[in-house]
Structure formats: C-alpha cells, structure tokens
Amino acid sequence: MTNIVLNAAVLVVLLAVSWPTLRRLRGWPVVWTVVHLCVLTAVFDTLMIAADLYVYAPDKILGVYILGAPLEDFAYAIAAAVGMPVLWTVLGRRRPRVAASSAARTDVEGAG
C-alpha cells in the first residue's frame, strides 16, 4: 500500500466522522488554517528533506513534490487543520457544564 492510499483513507474517515461538527463551524478560518499549515509543511519538509533528516521510499510515494515535499506529507497538515477545530468544539461543549457545577459548589460551600 502506498502512502497516498493510507492518507486518503484516513482523511475520508476523518471527514466522515467530523462532518456533523465541521459543517457548523465557520468555513474560512478552517480553510485559512489548512492553507497556512500546507505552506509551512512545504517549507519545513523541504528543508528537512534537503538536510537528509528523513528519506522516503520511492516505491511508497507518488513522486509528486511541492517545493521539495512529497504530496503525501500534506495530508497530515490537512488532518490537523480539520481535526483540531472539531475536537476543540466537541470537547469545549463539555467544559462549561463542569465549570458551572464547580462554581455552584463553591457558592454553596462559601454560604455555609
């Protein structure tokens, strides 16, 4: 299996699982995050590959490069840019309930 097949499968699953939350988010901040992370990936992966910090097996990648970074590397940036806002939104919904209940306990304890 090549890296692009694995990356595509992970991105499809991520988008399918996160779609209900993702569609409620504002689109442009997520798009800008994807763009910025992809630019950073292109720059820094190119530098790290040029410095021989890591090497890709030619039979596992498509051979399509952006600057010096293989196309497959951008799937991680896209997954992070999509997954993190979804996690932040889902996990952030639970936090105010806990904070409100602990604040109520403090008021009750202080009244006694």
ABEGO torsion letter per residue (X at the ends): XBAAAAAAAAAAAAAAAAAAAAAABBAAAAAAAAAAAAAAAAAAAAAAAAAGABBBBAAABAGBBBEABBAAAAAAAAAAAAAAAAAAAAAAAAAAAAAAAAAAAAAAAAAX
